[in-house]
Amino acid sequence: QKISFQASNPGQFENDSDVLWQRGHVPETIAYHGRVGINTDAPDEALVVCGNAKVMGRVMHPSDSRAKQNIREVDTNEQLRRITQMRLVEYDYKPEFASVMGIKDT
């Protein structure tokens, strides 16, 4: 089994004393202990993709119904009462964030 990388700066992977990439605990996986950036050299989250992403398979999210069980209806009157207690806000993106993310309507 081999894992191949291609980086714009291959020298950054030459330092063996700072091993961040490791074989994962689950078969056919790798783990990276740090931030990963695609089309950016300054990721500020665990994974930052600057550009389009194409997924050939499923994208699972904690709110996906496929990840849940015991789904049941709730008392709508009680839920509406809770909603009236929520703090609702409006906001504008910071210009530096909007420009990096390609957001025109901030």
C-alpha positions in Angstrom: 0.0 0.0 0.0 1.3 3.4 -1.0 0.1 6.9 -0.4 1.3 9.6 -2.8 1.3 13.4 -2.3 2.1 16.2 -4.7 2.8 19.5 -3.2 3.7 22.9 -4.6 6.6 23.0 -2.2 7.8 19.4 -1.7 10.6 20.5 0.6 8.0 21.0 3.4 7.6 17.2 3.7 11.3 16.5 4.0 11.6 17.1 7.8 11.3 13.6 9.3 11.5 15.0 12.9 8.1 16.7 12.5 5.9 13.8 11.4 2.3 15.1 11.0 1.0 12.5 8.4 0.4 9.1 9.9 -1.4 5.9 8.8 -4.9 6.0 10.2 -6.4 3.6 12.8 -9.0 2.5 10.2 -7.7 0.6 7.2 -7.0 2.7 4.0 -6.9 6.0 5.9 -4.3 8.6 6.8 -4.3 11.1 9.5 -2.8 14.6 9.6 -2.4 16.4 12.9 -2.8 20.0 11.8 -4.6 22.1 9.3 -4.9 21.2 5.6 -5.3 23.8 2.9 -6.2 23.2 -0.7 -5.4 26.2 -2.9 -4.3 28.1 0.1 -1.1 28.1 2.2 -2.9 29.7 5.3 -5.7 27.4 6.4 -7.5 28.7 9.5 -9.6 25.6 10.1 -9.0 21.8 10.0 -9.7 21.7 6.3 -10.0 24.8 4.0 -10.8 24.4 0.3 -10.4 27.5 -1.8 -12.3 26.7 -5.0 -14.8 24.1 -6.0 -14.9 20.7 -4.5 -16.2 17.6 -6.4 -17.4 14.7 -4.3 -17.8 11.3 -5.8 -19.8 9.7 -3.0 -21.7 10.8 0.0 -21.1 13.8 2.2 -22.3 13.0 5.7 -23.2 15.7 8.2 -24.3 15.4 11.8 -27.7 16.8 10.8 -28.1 14.2 8.0 -31.1 12.0 8.7 -29.0 8.9 7.6 -27.0 9.4 10.7 -30.0 9.5 13.1 -32.4 7.1 14.7 -35.6 7.5 16.8 -36.8 10.5 14.8 -40.2 11.6 16.0 -42.6 14.5 15.8 -42.5 17.1 18.6 -45.1 19.5 20.1 -45.1 22.4 17.7 -46.6 24.8 20.3 -43.8 24.1 22.7 -41.2 24.5 19.9 -42.7 27.9 18.8 -42.5 29.1 22.5 -38.8 28.1 22.5 -38.2 30.0 19.2 -39.6 33.2 20.7 -36.8 33.0 23.3 -34.0 32.7 20.7 -31.6 35.5 20.1 -31.8 36.4 16.4 -29.0 38.5 14.8 -28.0 40.0 11.5 -24.4 40.4 10.5 -22.0 41.5 7.8 -18.9 39.6 6.9 -15.6 41.2 7.7 -14.1 42.6 4.4 -10.9 40.6 4.6 -12.8 37.4 5.1 -15.3 38.1 2.3 -12.5 39.0 -0.2 -10.6 35.8 0.5 -13.8 33.6 0.3 -15.0 35.4 -2.9 -18.2 36.7 -1.2 -19.4 39.8 -2.9 -22.6 40.5 -0.9 -21.3 40.8 2.6 
